[in-house]
Amino acid sequence: KDILPKNDSKVESNIKDLENIDIKEYVKIGMPLLVEIKRDATNKKGARASTHINISGRYLVYMPNSSFITLSQKIEDKEERERLQNIVSEIIPEGTGAIIRTSAVGKNKEELAKDFERLSKKWNTITKTEFAKEDLPMLVYKTNNLLQKLVTDLIDFDLKRIIVNSKSLVESIKIMLEDLEA
């Protein structure tokens, strides 16, 4: 089920009855397959991989292989939910999807569009990666580390100071902040 495209009407109509779907129509032996590792392997289970890619940004999570827009459940105001839904449906291409994060509340179209543009550039970098069959499997993109995730998530909470114990981390944080403000 996870490998099947989300925006294929034939799949959507048969998704409850997976026995009617021939996986050979979607995957061929030796075919390169772009996946996202959703969960690392543990000592009891293998890694969980998915073809449904998510790229997280400051206000949005871009889902290039999906065709729906959804909102964080923490956004409770009905008018704000509708406003954000309308803005995001204008800025993302048809046939792609997004999750609108809680940090998007109160943001204008330009701010959301800028965040989407950054995510779109990341996706283009990923899909334009050139490789030879002998290079496979290969890592084509690595998401933010824990520090980058924290800075991205906390930047909108009136962050005044960040204390770290490494000069290299200070430089990394400065670069992250410049990227977020760009």
N, C-alpha and C positions, 0 to 999 in steps of 0.2 A: 504494500500500500504506500509506503514512504517513497518509493522510487518513482511512482506514477506522477505525471505532471498535474498540478492542481488546476490549471486553466484549460483542460481538455474536456469538452462536453461529453464525449464518449466515456471517458473515465468517470466523470462526476455522476453520470446516470447509472453506472454499474458499480460504484464504489462499495455499496453494501453487499454486493454479490461478486466478490473478487474472483470466483471460479470462472466467470465469463470473460475475464480479461486475460489476454495472452501476453505475458511479460516480454516475450520475444519480439513483440512489435516495438518495444521501447528500449530494450537493452540487447546488444549483440556481443558475442564472445570477442574479447580483445578491444572492445570499444572504450575509449577514454571516458571517464565519468567524473564530473566535478561534484564533490561532496563536501559538506561541512561536518566536522566532528562536533557533535552536540554534547557528548559526554566522554571523558577520557576513560580508558580501560582501568579496571581495578583488579585486585588479585582474584576476584570471583567472577567478574564479567568482562567481556570485551568492550571495546569502544563502541559508541552508538554514532553511526554516520547517517547523514540525510542529504538528499538532493535538493531539499527545500532550504535554500540559503537565506540567512538573515544577516544584515549588516547594520550594526547599531550606531546611531549618531546621538547628538545632544538632545534633539526633540523627536526624532523619528527612528524607527527601525525599518529599513528598506528590505522588501522581500521581492526581488526581481522575478522569481518564478511563481508568484501567486497573483491573484487578480482581485484582491479584496482589501479594504481599508477597515481597520478596527482601532479602537481606542482603549487606553488603560482604564481598567475598571475603577481606578481611584478618581477619575474625572467624573464627578457626579452631576454637575450643573448641566441640565439638558440643552440650554442655549449655547453654552460653550462647546459642548460635544458636537452639536450641529455645525457651529461656526468652524471648528477645527476640521471636521469631516469635509466640509465644502472647500476649504482652502487646500487641503491635501489632495482632494480629488482633482483640483485644477492644476496642481504642480507636478504630480507624478504621471508618467506615461500610461496610457490605457494598456491593460493586460499585465500591469505590475501591481504590487501591493505594498502596504505599509501598516505599521502599528504606530499610533500616535502616543508618545510617552507623556507622563504626567508633567514633565518639565515644559511641555508645549503650551500649557495653560497661559493665556494672556499674550502669547507671542503673535506677531503680525505675519502677514503673508511673506514679506521679504526675509524675515528671520528663518521661517520654515523652509522657504525656497533655497536659501543659502545652505542650510543643513542638508537638504536633499541633494543639492549640487555636489557637496563633498562626498556624500554616500554614492552618488551616481559615478563620480570619478573613480572611487575605489572599485566599484563593480566593473567599470570599463577596464581598469588595470588588471583585474582578475581574469576577465574573459579574453583579453588580448595577450595573455601570457603565451608565449610560444614554447613548444616542447617537442621533443622527439620521443617516439615510443619507448626507446631504451632508457629515457629519463624517468619513466613512470614506475611506481607512484612518486609524486613530488608535491611539496608544499608550495602553493601559489600565493597564499595570503595568510597572515597570522594576525588575529585580532589583538586589541589592546591588552596590555598586561594589567595587573591589578591596580597599580598606581594610576595608569591612564584612565581606567574605568572609574576610579574614585574621583579623580579631578573632573572628569566629564560629568559625573552624576552630582557632584557637590558644588560646582561652579555657580549655580543659580541660587544657592542658599546663603547669599551674602557672606561669602568666604572672605575673611580678612587676612589670614595668615596660614601658611603651610610650613611646618617644621619637619625637616628631614636631617639625616645624619651623614649625608654624602654630597660632595660638590657635584658629582656627575648627575645625581638626582635633581639637584637644583637646576642644572642646565636642561635636563629633560622636561621638567615641569614648565620652565620658561617657554620652551618650544611648543609644548602642548597648549599652554594658555594663548600663545600667539596664533596657533592654528584654530583654536576655538573662537577667537575674536575676529579672525580674518573673514 
